[in-house]
Amino acid sequence: MNNNTIYLAVTVAFMIGLAIIGIMISRGVKSSEDWMVAGKSLGKIPMAGTYFATIVSATSIMSYMGYYYLNGWPGWWNAAGTLMTSFLACIYFARKVRQSECNTLPEFIEKRYSRAFSIPASLLVVLCCTALLANQVTGAVILLQSFVDWSTITCCVILLLVFIVFTCIGGMKAVAWTDTVCSLVIIVGVWIIAGEFLFRVGGFTAMNEGIAAVNPEFVQGFSVSIPPMTALSWVITWGICNFGAPQFVARFMSAESPEVASKSQGITGIGLLLFYVPLAIIGLCGILIHPGIEKQDAVFTTLIMSEVTPLMGAVMLAAVVAAIISTADSLLLLVATTFTHDFYCKVKSNVTDKEELLVSRVSTIVFGVGSVVLTFFINDTIQTFQAKAVTLMGSALAVTTMVGVAYKKANKISAIIAAVCGFATAVIWYALNQPFGIMPALPACAVCFVVIMVASWITPASANDTADKEVMENLFGKQ
């Protein structure tokens, strides 16, 4: 049996195992709420598992490894932002979002602010998350073509079928538990390879000495390519903008209680730390073990296919497949439910629960096909493309969501103005080619925060009359 056959066999066996788990769990899906938020029944372990596996995507493993390989330790600032999300969520925001008793981010925006804000927000979510899903497909195609001689079209069709099956069979509950299994495989996979690579280079100290000899900046906190302001903008991109990414916010809403939502983020933070440290070690050791790789997204496949034993390589490939499937099914579920629950059910009256569930499943297929078509237009690295999609959503929705659960005076007028200003700032900053090496998330979130606070202060109290009274009481207590 050659190496490629081993890789394919392990990958297929892993996917079949996940499908069986999903089918078993799907028997409990009886309503649209079961589909969207698992009936708000998830405990700490599946909550932490599904959040972790959604954060850790093709970008996190394939592209981040290449980023560390090309930039050394300064590249780790992108992981610092993700850890910041879980820290902020754990100490405050996860609990508050769950207290709203909403099912989706656009639903929260509608009830906290107004429908005039939620409908364009839902369309922004559908577009950006479809783009994020296409990014997962792109990463999966790169991975598959590293060990099978299939055309891009063939890979896309197979992946689409896998993603749709995993999403359709059980909604959020099935996604959450298969994600938890994937999370364990991911962490085990990266630690196996990190341990092997550290052994080969002579240990952690020898690794740092070796990469310092290649480039002294690789063992510093910052570098010419990643100065302090670029590092800060990385932290804002993944630390703040994630609160405007509904695939993450929806996890808080699926918890069985606000306390579970909060505690699960503490567990997730530990899991993320256990993931990003060995991932960085693999990339840094790769500089010494296999120098000269120039393309960021090629680092992973080059190191795994040429520098580890077939069995270890198969475990790592299974870990990446786990990351891609877990993120893709979450995104596909999100796009389908957002379109159905927050758009279709708003423009068509008297939609029954059965009809909503049916439209959600049909939407899963439609948007899955759309994401595959979009993959043929992606020219950026996986990391860059994902950062753009998350930034555009986050520039409009992250600060308005965070302020919305924390500041009672925020209202529909201030939120809409702030969202427009934040989104416009991000678009302009991208058009200017990111001046001073600062990514758009930093100026966009800063502008959004200043605008919503100032506008909330100068607008009348009556601007909050459209807010749902029950949601306001859930967040801030009775008047």
C-alpha positions as a printed NumPy array, in Angstrom:
array([[  0.   ,   0.   ,   0.   ],
       [  1.555,   3.308,  -1.066],
       [  1.468,   6.501,   1.001],
       [ -1.348,   8.155,  -0.956],
       [ -3.577,   5.126,  -0.445],
       [ -2.952,   5.292,   3.307],
       [ -3.809,   9.   ,   3.377],
       [ -7.026,   8.447,   1.439],
       [ -8.072,   5.4  ,   3.455],
       [ -7.627,   7.138,   6.814],
       [ -9.447,  10.253,   5.57 ],
       [-12.409,   8.296,   4.196],
       [-12.669,   6.129,   7.314],
       [-12.672,   9.232,   9.475],
       [-15.442,  10.899,   7.48 ],
       [-17.576,   7.753,   7.581],
       [-17.175,   7.642,  11.346],
       [-18.302,  11.259,  11.673],
       [-21.299,  10.608,   9.418],
       [-22.421,   7.711,  11.609],
       [-22.208,   9.908,  14.711],
       [-24.182,  12.652,  12.956],
       [-26.914,  10.252,  11.82 ],
       [-27.335,   8.864,  15.331],
       [-27.662,  12.345,  16.821],
       [-29.978,  13.604,  14.054],
       [-32.83 ,  11.459,  15.397],
       [-33.466,  14.107,  18.022],
       [-34.069,  16.947,  15.531],
       [-37.807,  17.666,  15.608],
       [-38.123,  21.427,  15.118],
       [-36.45 ,  24.44 ,  13.513],
       [-35.03 ,  25.452,  16.916],
       [-33.448,  21.996,  17.246],
       [-31.918,  22.582,  13.806],
       [-30.652,  26.12 ,  14.435],
       [-29.464,  26.085,  18.042],
       [-29.773,  22.439,  19.171],
       [-32.867,  23.359,  21.187],
       [-30.544,  25.474,  23.386],
       [-29.398,  22.262,  25.037],
       [-25.612,  22.127,  24.553],
       [-23.464,  21.545,  27.63 ],
       [-19.919,  22.776,  28.272],
       [-18.1  ,  20.006,  26.382],
       [-20.021,  20.113,  23.06 ],
       [-20.141,  23.922,  23.333],
       [-16.365,  24.138,  23.719],
       [-15.823,  21.489,  21.055],
       [-18.005,  23.093,  18.4  ],
       [-16.633,  26.595,  19.029],
       [-13.049,  25.338,  18.888],
       [-13.611,  23.333,  15.711],
       [-15.36 ,  26.259,  14.026],
       [-12.509,  28.638,  14.879],
       [ -9.888,  26.104,  13.752],
       [-10.445,  25.866,  10.018],
       [ -8.431,  25.187,   6.883],
       [ -7.014,  28.664,   7.406],
       [ -5.856,  27.889,  10.936],
       [ -3.924,  24.743,  10.062],
       [ -2.852,  25.05 ,   6.438],
       [ -2.329,  28.785,   6.019],
       [ -1.242,  29.695,   9.562],
       [  1.454,  27.028,   9.496],
       [  2.815,  28.682,   6.366],
       [  2.531,  32.109,   8.014],
       [  4.682,  30.957,  10.949],
       [  7.127,  29.319,   8.546],
       [  7.557,  32.592,   6.625],
       [  7.473,  35.011,   9.602],
       [  8.764,  33.181,  12.673],
       [  7.409,  33.898,  16.156],
       [  6.067,  37.397,  15.219],
       [  3.47 ,  35.576,  13.115],
       [  1.869,  34.278,  16.314],
       [  0.054,  37.59 ,  16.818],
       [ -2.789,  36.276,  14.655],
       [ -3.366,  33.491,  17.195],
       [ -3.268,  36.003,  20.055],
       [ -6.367,  37.657,  18.61 ],
       [ -8.298,  34.39 ,  18.58 ],
       [ -7.353,  33.716,  22.204],
       [ -8.575,  37.219,  23.047],
       [-12.027,  36.349,  21.655],
       [-12.422,  33.421,  24.039],
       [-11.107,  35.49 ,  26.971],
       [-13.608,  38.31 ,  26.389],
       [-16.406,  35.828,  25.757],
       [-15.595,  33.898,  28.921],
       [-15.548,  36.871,  31.272],
       [-18.623,  38.633,  29.878],
       [-19.965,  38.472,  26.325],
       [-20.916,  34.794,  25.904],
       [-23.154,  34.971,  28.968],
       [-24.78 ,  38.215,  27.85 ],
       [-25.463,  37.008,  24.305],
       [-27.058,  33.82 ,  25.662],
       [-29.21 ,  35.907,  28.035],
       [-30.832,  37.596,  25.046],
       [-32.631,  34.278,  24.289],
       [-32.243,  34.901,  20.534],
       [-31.44 ,  32.16 ,  18.027],
       [-29.278,  33.972,  15.452],
       [-27.168,  37.124,  15.269],
       [-29.55 ,  38.9  ,  12.838],
       [-32.451,  38.014,  15.158],
       [-30.548,  39.608,  18.026],
       [-29.929,  42.718,  15.909],
       [-33.624,  42.939,  15.028],
       [-34.841,  42.582,  18.61 ],
       [-32.108,  44.723,  20.167],
       [-32.231,  47.441,  17.506],
       [-34.683,  47.141,  14.594],
       [-35.667,  45.151,  11.515],
       [-34.313,  47.992,   9.341],
       [-30.853,  46.959,  10.564],
       [-31.351,  43.176,  10.742],
       [-32.4  ,  42.537,   7.128],
       [-29.269,  44.087,   5.524],
       [-27.226,  42.484,   8.307],
       [-28.616,  39.054,   7.404],
       [-27.752,  39.588,   3.726],
       [-24.209,  40.624,   4.7  ],
       [-23.937,  37.469,   6.802],
       [-25.151,  35.236,   3.962],
       [-22.709,  36.755,   1.444],
       [-19.646,  36.793,   3.687],
       [-20.241,  33.341,   5.167],
       [-20.765,  31.874,   1.7  ],
       [-17.354,  33.341,   0.858],
       [-15.888,  31.795,   4.015],
       [-17.38 ,  28.444,   3.019],
       [-15.786,  28.768,  -0.425],
       [-12.493,  29.345,   1.372],
       [-12.894,  26.015,   3.179],
       [-13.593,  24.269,  -0.115],
       [-10.459,  25.853,  -1.592],
       [ -8.358,  24.568,   1.306],
       [ -9.885,  21.116,   1.019],
       [ -9.163,  20.975,  -2.723],
       [ -5.51 ,  21.879,  -2.102],
       [ -5.352,  19.132,   0.501],
       [ -7.024,  16.437,  -1.603],
       [ -4.958,  17.173,  -4.686],
       [ -1.784,  16.656,  -2.65 ],
       [ -2.459,  12.915,  -2.476],
       [ -5.078,  12.084,  -5.136],
       [ -4.956,  12.722,  -8.868],
       [ -8.439,  14.262,  -9.129],
       [ -9.503,  17.342, -11.066],
       [-10.62 ,  20.454,  -9.2  ],
       [-14.216,  19.891, -10.35 ],
       [-14.212,  16.31 ,  -9.037],
       [-12.792,  17.414,  -5.681],
       [-15.369,  20.202,  -5.383],
       [-18.308,  17.877,  -6.129],
       [-17.15 ,  15.288,  -3.588],
       [-16.528,  17.925,  -0.931],
       [-19.889,  19.573,  -1.569],
       [-21.677,  16.264,  -1.056],
       [-19.775,  15.651,   2.187],
       [-20.501,  19.132,   3.562],
       [-24.193,  18.96 ,   2.661],
       [-24.616,  15.506,   4.182],
       [-22.948,  16.533,   7.441],
       [-25.093,  19.66 ,   7.7  ],
       [-28.447,  18.28 ,   6.54 ],
       [-28.518,  15.211,   8.712],
       [-28.788,  16.882,  12.072],
       [-28.395,  20.659,  12.209],
       [-26.596,  22.255,  15.167],
       [-26.759,  19.296,  17.558],
       [-25.1  ,  16.898,  15.095],
       [-22.634,  19.615,  14.083],
       [-21.728,  20.264,  17.729],
       [-20.944,  16.646,  18.601],
       [-19.085,  15.842,  15.364],
       [-17.15 ,  19.084,  15.924],
       [-16.177,  17.868,  19.394],
       [-14.764,  14.663,  17.953],
       [-12.936,  16.702,  15.301],
       [-11.452,  18.97 ,  17.984],
       [ -9.831,  16.036,  19.764],
       [ -8.399,  14.692,  16.5  ],
       [ -7.039,  18.13 ,  15.581],
       [ -5.212,  18.612,  18.892],
       [ -3.793,  15.078,  18.877],
       [ -2.683,  15.467,  15.263],
       [ -0.727,  18.699,  15.715],
       [  0.962,  17.476,  18.894],
       [  2.126,  14.26 ,  17.24 ],
       [  3.82 ,  16.175,  14.41 ],
       [  5.172,  18.901,  16.715],
       [  6.785,  16.275,  18.959],
       [  8.322,  14.51 ,  15.978],
       [  9.725,  17.749,  14.544],
       [ 11.123,  18.958,  17.88 ],
       [ 12.899,  15.615,  18.292],
       [ 14.441,  15.972,  14.835],
       [ 15.815,  19.498,  15.399],
       [ 17.103,  18.764,  18.909],
       [ 14.465,  20.364,  21.113],
       [ 12.81 ,  23.743,  21.688],
       [ 16.   ,  25.677,  22.453],
       [ 17.797,  24.253,  19.431],
       [ 14.807,  25.169,  17.267],
       [ 14.945,  28.811,  18.357],
       [ 18.71 ,  28.964,  17.926],
       [ 18.383,  27.489,  14.447],
       [ 15.696,  29.879,  13.219],
       [ 17.584,  32.835,  14.781],
       [ 20.563,  31.868,  12.634],
       [ 18.304,  31.923,   9.564],
       [ 16.747,  35.281,  10.49 ],
       [ 17.223,  37.012,  13.884],
       [ 13.802,  38.641,  13.584],
       [ 12.164,  35.203,  13.727],
       [ 12.751,  34.998,  17.507],
       [ 11.644,  38.554,  18.309],
       [  8.225,  39.902,  19.237],
       [  7.947,  42.011,  16.087],
       [  9.675,  42.235,  12.724],
       [  9.911,  44.458,   9.678],
       [  6.968,  42.628,   8.072],
       [  4.977,  42.492,  11.332],
       [  5.563,  45.77 ,  13.235],
       [  3.557,  46.608,  16.391],
       [  0.63 ,  48.225,  14.544],
       [  0.273,  45.254,  12.209],
       [  0.347,  42.949,  15.225],
       [ -2.341,  45.035,  16.938],
       [ -4.517,  44.964,  13.841],
       [ -4.174,  41.154,  13.775],
       [ -5.413,  41.056,  17.373],
       [ -8.401,  43.254,  16.508],
       [ -9.195,  41.254,  13.361],
       [ -9.536,  37.955,  15.215],
       [-10.167,  39.293,  18.734],
       [-12.991,  41.759,  18.053],
       [-14.304,  40.986,  14.557],
       [-15.107,  37.417,  15.617],
       [-17.969,  38.902,  17.649],
       [-19.483,  40.001,  14.341],
       [-19.015,  36.552,  12.802],
       [-22.34 ,  34.793,  13.424],
       [-20.878,  31.289,  13.155],
       [-19.226,  32.03 ,  16.515],
       [-22.027,  34.051,  18.136],
       [-24.516,  31.268,  17.292],
       [-22.523,  28.932,  19.555],
       [-23.235,  31.121,  22.566],
       [-26.939,  31.025,  21.721],
       [-26.96 ,  27.209,  21.629],
       [-25.796,  26.742,  25.23 ],
       [-28.193,  25.298,  27.777],
       [-27.647,  28.339,  30.022],
       [-25.711,  31.645,  30.135],
       [-23.327,  30.11 ,  32.684],
       [-22.551,  27.186,  30.378],
       [-21.92 ,  29.59 ,  27.496],
       [-19.414,  31.492,  29.635],
       [-17.628,  28.465,  31.132],
       [-17.351,  26.735,  27.754],
       [-15.275,  29.64 ,  26.494],
       [-12.75 ,  29.075,  29.265],
       [-12.388,  25.474,  28.081],
       [-12.168,  26.653,  24.473],
       [ -9.373,  29.08 ,  25.344],
       [ -7.315,  26.246,  26.827],
       [ -7.993,  24.128,  23.739],
       [ -6.917,  26.938,  21.411],
       [ -3.682,  27.4  ,  23.341],
       [ -3.033,  23.648,  23.093],
       [ -3.535,  23.95 ,  19.342],
       [ -1.692,  27.119,  18.307],
       [  1.517,  26.403,  20.25 ],
       [  2.281,  23.062,  18.525],
       [  1.089,  24.462,  15.181],
       [  3.667,  27.264,  15.471],
       [  6.323,  24.725,  16.472],
       [  5.613,  22.691,  13.331],
       [  5.957,  25.767,  11.115],
       [  9.146,  26.944,  12.854],
       [ 10.777,  23.533,  12.827],
       [  9.855,  23.306,   9.159],
       [ 12.212,  26.221,   8.459],
       [ 15.1  ,  23.992,   9.536],
       [ 13.817,  20.626,   8.329],
       [ 12.682,  21.689,   4.855],
       [ 13.957,  25.188,   3.962],
       [ 13.113,  27.072,   0.803],
       [  9.308,  26.775,   0.587],
       [  8.069,  30.053,  -0.871],
       [  4.283,  29.713,  -1.104],
       [  2.43 ,  30.089,   2.205],
       [ -0.372,  27.629,   1.443],
       [  2.125,  25.013,   0.203],
       [  4.03 ,  24.729,   3.497],
       [  1.571,  22.335,   5.118],
       [  1.306,  19.86 ,   2.264],
       [  5.066,  19.959,   1.622],
       [  5.997,  19.241,   5.244],
       [  3.346,  16.588,   5.834],
       [  3.819,  14.751,   2.552],
       [  7.613,  14.707,   2.599],
       [  8.831,  14.958,   6.188],
       [  6.763,  12.574,   8.304],
       [  5.967,   8.872,   8.242],
       [  2.847,   7.851,   6.297],
       [  0.943,   6.983,   9.476],
       [  1.745,  10.293,  11.146],
       [  0.955,  12.106,   7.928],
       [ -2.391,  10.34 ,   7.737],
       [ -3.254,  11.437,  11.287],
       [ -2.393,  15.037,  10.434],
       [ -4.359,  14.941,   7.204],
       [ -7.318,  13.568,   9.156],
       [ -6.903,  16.502,  11.557],
       [ -7.096,  18.984,   8.686],
       [-10.086,  17.187,   7.192],
       [-11.65 ,  17.452,  10.663],
       [-10.988,  21.191,  10.751],
       [-12.385,  21.742,   7.259],
       [-15.508,  19.634,   7.777],
       [-16.253,  21.113,  11.186],
       [-15.951,  24.689,   9.941],
       [-17.68 ,  24.044,   6.608],
       [-20.718,  22.335,   8.107],
       [-21.038,  25.138,  10.653],
       [-20.873,  27.796,   7.944],
       [-23.29 ,  25.969,   5.693],
       [-25.723,  25.544,   8.575],
       [-25.363,  29.219,   9.412],
       [-25.945,  30.458,   5.859],
       [-29.013,  28.249,   5.434],
       [-30.574,  29.222,   8.767],
       [-29.785,  32.917,   8.351],
       [-31.34 ,  33.02 ,   4.91 ],
       [-34.413,  31.087,   6.06 ],
       [-34.976,  32.404,   9.581],
       [-33.815,  35.984,   9.145],
       [-34.744,  36.721,   5.537],
       [-37.267,  34.25 ,   4.089],
       [-39.449,  34.223,   7.203],
       [-39.375,  38.03 ,   7.311],
       [-40.49 ,  38.63 ,   3.72 ],
       [-43.06 ,  35.811,   3.665],
       [-45.767,  35.782,   6.292],
       [-47.263,  32.786,   8.102],
       [-44.321,  30.431,   7.578],
       [-44.909,  27.207,   9.497],
       [-42.177,  25.516,  11.496],
       [-42.232,  22.577,   9.068],
       [-41.839,  24.901,   6.08 ],
       [-38.971,  26.737,   7.757],
       [-37.144,  23.48 ,   8.394],
       [-37.678,  22.392,   4.766],
       [-36.462,  25.711,   3.347],
       [-33.404,  25.511,   5.611],
       [-32.451,  22.146,   4.17 ],
       [-33.045,  23.25 ,   0.566],
       [-31.009,  26.408,   1.228],
       [-28.173,  24.205,   2.442],
       [-27.909,  22.664,  -1.022],
       [-28.28 ,  25.946,  -2.903],
       [-25.651,  27.844,  -0.947],
       [-23.344,  24.838,  -0.934],
       [-23.352,  24.867,  -4.735],
       [-22.839,  28.634,  -4.738],
       [-19.776,  28.348,  -2.498],
       [-18.204,  25.811,  -4.855],
       [-18.722,  28.128,  -7.828],
       [-17.079,  30.935,  -5.856],
       [-13.908,  28.9  ,  -5.287],
       [-12.93 ,  29.426,  -8.921],
       [-12.632,  33.19 ,  -8.287],
       [-10.414,  33.08 ,  -5.173],
       [ -6.898,  34.351,  -5.865],
       [ -5.689,  35.303,  -2.349],
       [ -4.059,  32.991,   0.168],
       [ -6.593,  31.152,   2.32 ],
       [ -5.642,  33.294,   5.324],
       [ -6.006,  36.608,   3.473],
       [ -9.372,  35.718,   1.97 ],
       [-10.779,  34.622,   5.326],
       [ -9.487,  37.763,   7.043],
       [-11.258,  39.924,   4.462],
       [-14.619,  38.198,   4.908],
       [-14.443,  38.273,   8.712],
       [-13.296,  41.906,   8.682],
       [-16.162,  43.072,   6.459],
       [-18.731,  41.374,   8.701],
       [-16.999,  42.436,  11.881],
       [-16.578,  46.065,  10.849],
       [-20.377,  46.404,  10.746],
       [-21.591,  43.865,  13.293],
       [-18.943,  43.162,  15.964],
       [-18.919,  46.437,  17.855],
       [-22.674,  46.929,  17.47 ],
       [-23.213,  43.469,  18.978],
       [-20.759,  43.928,  21.841],
       [-22.044,  47.392,  22.714],
       [-25.619,  46.176,  22.292],
       [-25.318,  43.641,  25.11 ],
       [-23.32 ,  45.942,  27.382],
       [-24.7  ,  49.478,  26.94 ],
       [-28.397,  50.119,  27.393],
       [-28.437,  53.507,  25.632],
       [-27.245,  52.071,  22.318],
       [-30.172,  52.303,  19.903],
       [-31.247,  51.661,  16.322],
       [-30.077,  55.069,  15.055],
       [-26.613,  54.895,  16.615],
       [-26.174,  51.226,  15.632],
       [-27.128,  51.711,  11.974],
       [-24.923,  54.798,  11.582],
       [-22.006,  53.055,  13.317],
       [-22.372,  49.902,  11.202],
       [-22.383,  51.907,   7.973],
       [-19.347,  53.948,   9.061],
       [-17.413,  50.864,  10.206],
       [-18.15 ,  48.938,   7.02 ],
       [-17.273,  51.954,   4.823],
       [-13.987,  52.42 ,   6.707],
       [-13.01 ,  48.791,   6.081],
       [-13.856,  49.011,   2.373],
       [-11.914,  52.266,   1.953],
       [ -8.937,  50.888,   3.892],
       [ -8.801,  47.853,   1.641],
       [ -9.085,  50.128,  -1.427],
       [ -6.098,  52.122,  -0.137],
       [ -4.124,  48.852,   0.101],
       [ -3.915,  48.853,   3.913],
       [ -1.801,  51.962,   4.675],
       [  1.098,  51.628,   7.148],
       [  0.66 ,  47.833,   7.151],
       [ -2.449,  48.177,   9.332],
       [ -5.289,  45.817,   8.514],
       [ -8.753,  47.393,   8.112],
       [-10.22 ,  45.825,  11.253],
       [ -8.343,  48.255,  13.5  ],
       [ -9.566,  51.569,  12.001],
       [-12.994,  50.11 ,  11.148],
       [-13.734,  48.878,  14.679],
       [-12.348,  52.09 ,  16.187],
       [-14.591,  54.223,  13.965],
       [-17.604,  52.01 ,  14.674],
       [-17.07 ,  52.228,  18.441],
       [-16.627,  56.012,  18.514],
       [-19.665,  56.574,  16.293],
       [-22.023,  54.296,  18.239],
       [-21.032,  55.806,  21.587],
       [-21.318,  59.424,  20.41 ],
       [-24.54 ,  58.807,  18.482],
       [-26.081,  56.954,  21.449],
       [-25.276,  59.902,  23.668],
       [-26.843,  62.563,  21.395],
       [-29.932,  60.637,  20.2  ],
       [-33.149,  60.755,  22.242],
       [-34.211,  57.922,  24.561],
       [-37.198,  57.29 ,  22.282],
       [-34.791,  55.855,  19.695],
       [-34.863,  52.645,  21.738],
       [-38.635,  52.24 ,  21.467],
       [-38.29 ,  49.609,  18.709],
       [-36.138,  47.351,  20.909],
       [-37.868,  44.178,  22.08 ],
       [-38.847,  44.693,  25.728],
       [-38.22 ,  41.078,  26.68 ],
       [-34.713,  41.113,  25.192],
       [-33.938,  44.416,  26.943],
       [-35.109,  42.948,  30.261],
       [-33.037,  39.819,  29.674],
       [-29.957,  41.947,  29.086],
       [-30.392,  44.813,  31.547],
       [-33.091,  43.757,  33.986],
       [-36.558,  45.199,  34.464],
       [-37.115,  48.929,  34.217]])
